[in-house]
């Protein structure tokens, strides 16, 4: 294992070599690579959802390459290197699991430990540390959970449900594009809060809904035998209902 990791680190060092490296790799920086890092994380999640272990192996390698890439760029600027990254996460995992890695029987709550880490970093707001690069639904859920831990949240689904209805009305009454976008965002945020009140992860729920829609749409196309675009909306709706019935059989 260390041999292959060292090999990967050496490959990245060669690719970034100012004289003999790859022109594309040399030209990259943290900002230009960040979108690829996010994309690779999603592709890992996709391979897991498809239960494709061969693909997962490859996608995890692509994600590891992103860590190595960022670490190499940081090393070049004398900020830190890959060993520092590995050491930091190892230290963090040991600190978060004292009952596993130390003799003490103390079992601190995971969130309490993370809160202590944020405090040590000088983060004073409950909103600190919620990454802006997260998918919007997931970030909304995390922000809401942070607020709820400090008492800012409804005790049952009735509050969020009323808020969703309120936001639907406000979106319908919006007068211009700016207001519509703002009210649409408020509506989506309120919906996340509502499904969270039922113990449902909004990101997971929407991902499942996307998959279901795609599956049903493809089935409609198959039923239409290449004529789907020529059908009326009423005929397309009949196909949709037929697909739904087929799934229930």
C-alpha positions as CSV (number, residue, x, y, z in Angstrom):
1,X,0.0,0.0,0.0
2,X,2.6,2.6,0.9
3,X,4.5,1.8,-2.3
4,X,1.5,2.6,-4.5
5,X,0.8,5.7,-2.6
6,X,4.4,6.9,-2.9
7,X,4.2,6.0,-6.6
8,X,1.1,8.2,-6.9
9,X,2.7,11.1,-5.0
10,X,5.8,10.8,-7.3
11,X,3.6,10.8,-10.4
12,X,1.9,14.0,-9.3
13,X,5.3,15.6,-8.5
14,X,6.5,14.8,-12.0
15,X,3.3,16.1,-13.6
16,X,3.7,19.4,-11.7
17,X,7.5,19.7,-12.5
18,X,8.0,23.2,-14.0
19,X,10.5,22.0,-16.6
20,X,9.5,18.4,-17.5
21,X,5.9,18.2,-16.3
22,X,2.5,18.3,-18.1
23,X,1.5,21.7,-19.3
24,X,-2.1,21.3,-18.2
25,X,-1.2,20.1,-14.7
26,X,1.3,22.8,-14.2
27,X,-1.3,25.5,-15.1
28,X,-3.8,24.4,-12.5
29,X,-4.4,26.0,-9.1
30,X,-6.7,25.3,-6.1
31,X,-9.6,27.2,-7.7
32,X,-9.4,25.5,-11.1
33,X,-9.2,22.0,-9.6
34,X,-11.9,22.4,-7.0
35,X,-14.8,21.7,-9.4
36,X,-13.2,18.4,-10.4
37,X,-12.8,17.5,-6.8
38,X,-16.6,18.0,-6.3
39,X,-17.4,16.1,-9.5
40,X,-15.3,13.1,-8.4
41,X,-17.0,13.0,-5.0
42,X,-20.4,12.8,-6.8
43,X,-19.1,10.1,-9.1
44,X,-18.1,8.1,-6.0
45,X,-21.6,8.5,-4.7
46,X,-23.1,7.4,-8.0
47,X,-21.0,4.2,-8.2
48,X,-22.1,3.4,-4.6
49,X,-25.8,4.0,-5.6
50,X,-25.4,1.7,-8.6
51,X,-23.6,-0.9,-6.4
52,X,-20.8,-1.1,-9.1
53,X,-17.8,-2.1,-7.1
54,X,-15.4,-2.1,-10.1
55,X,-16.5,1.5,-10.9
56,X,-16.3,2.5,-7.3
57,X,-12.6,1.3,-7.1
58,X,-11.8,3.6,-10.1
59,X,-13.8,6.5,-8.8
60,X,-12.1,6.3,-5.4
61,X,-8.8,6.4,-7.2
62,X,-9.9,9.6,-9.0
63,X,-11.0,11.1,-5.7
64,X,-7.7,10.2,-4.1
65,X,-5.9,11.9,-7.0
66,X,-7.7,15.1,-6.2
67,X,-6.4,15.0,-2.6
68,X,-2.9,14.3,-3.9
69,X,-3.2,17.2,-6.5
70,X,-4.3,19.7,-3.9
71,X,-1.6,18.5,-1.4
72,X,1.1,18.8,-4.1
73,X,0.1,22.4,-4.9
74,X,0.1,23.2,-1.2
75,X,3.5,21.7,-0.8
76,X,4.9,23.8,-3.6
77,X,3.7,26.9,-1.8
78,X,5.1,25.5,1.5
79,X,1.7,25.4,3.2
80,X,1.6,21.7,3.9
81,X,2.1,18.3,2.2
82,X,0.2,15.0,1.9
83,X,1.7,13.7,5.1
84,X,0.3,16.7,6.9
85,X,-3.1,16.0,5.5
86,X,-3.0,12.3,6.5
87,X,-1.7,13.2,10.0
88,X,-4.4,15.8,10.5
89,X,-7.2,13.4,9.7
90,X,-5.7,10.6,11.8
91,X,-5.3,13.0,14.8
92,X,-8.9,14.1,14.3
93,X,-10.3,10.6,14.2
94,X,-8.5,9.6,17.3
95,X,-9.7,12.7,19.1
96,X,-13.3,12.0,18.1
97,X,-13.1,8.4,19.3
98,X,-11.5,8.6,22.7
99,X,-13.3,5.5,23.9
100,X,-11.7,3.5,21.1
101,X,-8.1,4.9,21.0
102,X,-7.5,5.7,24.6
103,X,-8.0,4.0,27.9
104,X,-10.7,6.4,29.0
105,X,-14.4,5.2,28.9
106,X,-15.6,8.7,28.1
107,X,-18.1,8.7,25.3
108,X,-18.5,12.3,24.1
109,X,-21.2,13.0,21.7
110,X,-19.9,13.4,18.1
111,X,-21.5,16.8,17.6
112,X,-20.1,18.0,21.0
113,X,-16.6,17.0,19.9
114,X,-17.0,18.7,16.6
115,X,-18.3,21.9,18.3
116,X,-15.2,21.9,20.5
117,X,-13.0,21.6,17.4
118,X,-14.8,24.6,15.8
119,X,-14.4,26.6,19.0
120,X,-10.7,25.8,19.0
121,X,-10.5,27.2,15.4
122,X,-12.1,30.5,16.7
123,X,-15.5,29.8,15.0
124,X,-18.1,31.5,17.2
125,X,-21.3,31.2,15.1
126,X,-23.4,28.0,14.9
127,X,-23.3,28.6,11.1
128,X,-19.5,28.4,11.0
129,X,-18.0,25.5,9.1
130,X,-20.9,24.6,6.9
131,X,-19.1,24.5,3.5
132,X,-20.5,26.7,0.8
133,X,-19.6,24.2,-1.9
134,X,-22.1,21.6,-0.6
135,X,-25.1,20.8,-2.7
136,X,-27.7,23.5,-1.9
137,X,-30.2,21.1,-0.5
138,X,-27.7,19.4,1.7
139,X,-26.3,22.7,2.9
140,X,-29.8,24.0,3.7
141,X,-30.3,20.9,5.9
142,X,-27.0,21.3,7.7
143,X,-27.7,25.0,8.4
144,X,-31.2,24.1,9.7
145,X,-29.8,21.4,11.9
146,X,-27.2,23.7,13.4
147,X,-29.9,26.3,14.2
148,X,-32.3,23.6,15.6
149,X,-29.6,22.5,18.1
150,X,-29.7,26.0,19.5
151,X,-33.5,26.0,19.8
152,X,-34.3,27.7,16.6
153,X,-36.8,25.3,15.0
154,X,-40.3,24.0,15.1
155,X,-41.2,21.2,17.5
156,X,-43.3,19.3,14.9
157,X,-44.1,19.3,11.1
158,X,-47.0,21.6,11.4
159,X,-44.8,24.7,11.6
160,X,-42.7,23.9,8.5
161,X,-45.8,22.9,6.6
162,X,-47.5,26.3,7.2
163,X,-44.2,27.9,6.2
164,X,-44.2,26.0,2.9
165,X,-47.8,27.2,2.2
166,X,-46.8,30.8,3.0
167,X,-43.8,30.6,0.6
168,X,-45.9,29.2,-2.2
169,X,-48.2,32.2,-1.9
170,X,-45.3,34.7,-1.8
171,X,-43.8,33.1,-4.9
172,X,-47.1,33.4,-6.8
173,X,-47.3,37.1,-5.7
174,X,-43.8,38.0,-6.7
175,X,-43.7,41.0,-9.0
176,X,-40.3,40.6,-10.8
177,X,-37.6,38.2,-11.6
178,X,-35.5,39.2,-8.6
179,X,-38.4,38.7,-6.2
180,X,-39.3,35.4,-7.9
181,X,-35.8,34.0,-7.5
182,X,-35.7,35.1,-3.8
183,X,-39.1,33.6,-3.1
184,X,-38.3,30.4,-5.0
185,X,-35.2,30.0,-2.8
186,X,-37.3,30.6,0.3
187,X,-39.8,28.0,-0.8
188,X,-37.0,25.4,-1.4
189,X,-35.5,26.1,1.9
190,X,-38.9,25.7,3.6
191,X,-39.4,22.4,1.8
192,X,-36.1,21.1,3.1
193,X,-37.2,22.1,6.6
194,X,-40.5,20.3,6.2
195,X,-39.0,17.0,5.0
196,X,-36.3,17.2,7.7
197,X,-39.1,17.4,10.3
198,X,-40.2,14.0,9.1
199,X,-36.7,12.7,9.5
200,X,-36.0,12.6,5.7
201,X,-32.8,13.8,4.1
202,X,-33.8,16.2,1.3
203,X,-30.7,15.4,-0.8
204,X,-31.4,11.7,-0.7
205,X,-35.1,12.1,-1.3
206,X,-34.6,14.3,-4.4
207,X,-31.9,12.0,-5.7
208,X,-34.3,9.1,-5.5
209,X,-37.0,11.2,-7.2
210,X,-34.6,12.1,-10.0
211,X,-33.8,8.4,-10.5
212,X,-37.5,7.5,-10.5
213,X,-38.4,10.3,-13.0
214,X,-35.6,9.2,-15.4
215,X,-36.6,5.6,-15.1
216,X,-40.2,6.4,-15.9
217,X,-39.4,8.8,-18.7
218,X,-37.1,6.2,-20.4
219,X,-40.0,3.6,-20.1
220,X,-42.4,6.1,-21.8
221,X,-39.9,6.5,-24.6
222,X,-39.7,2.7,-25.0
223,X,-43.5,2.5,-25.1
224,X,-43.8,5.2,-27.7
225,X,-41.4,3.3,-30.0
226,X,-39.6,6.4,-31.2
227,X,-42.7,8.6,-31.5
228,X,-42.7,10.2,-28.1
229,X,-42.0,13.7,-29.4
230,X,-45.0,13.6,-31.8
231,X,-47.5,12.7,-29.1
232,X,-49.8,15.2,-27.5
233,X,-49.4,16.1,-23.8
234,X,-52.5,14.1,-23.1
235,X,-51.1,11.0,-24.8
236,X,-47.8,11.5,-23.0
237,X,-49.6,11.7,-19.7
238,X,-51.4,8.4,-20.5
239,X,-48.0,6.8,-21.0
240,X,-46.9,8.2,-17.7
241,X,-49.8,6.6,-15.9
242,X,-49.3,3.4,-17.7
243,X,-45.6,3.2,-16.6
244,X,-46.7,4.0,-13.0
245,X,-49.2,1.1,-13.1
246,X,-46.5,-1.2,-14.5
247,X,-44.2,-0.4,-11.6
248,X,-46.9,-1.3,-9.1
249,X,-47.5,-4.8,-10.5
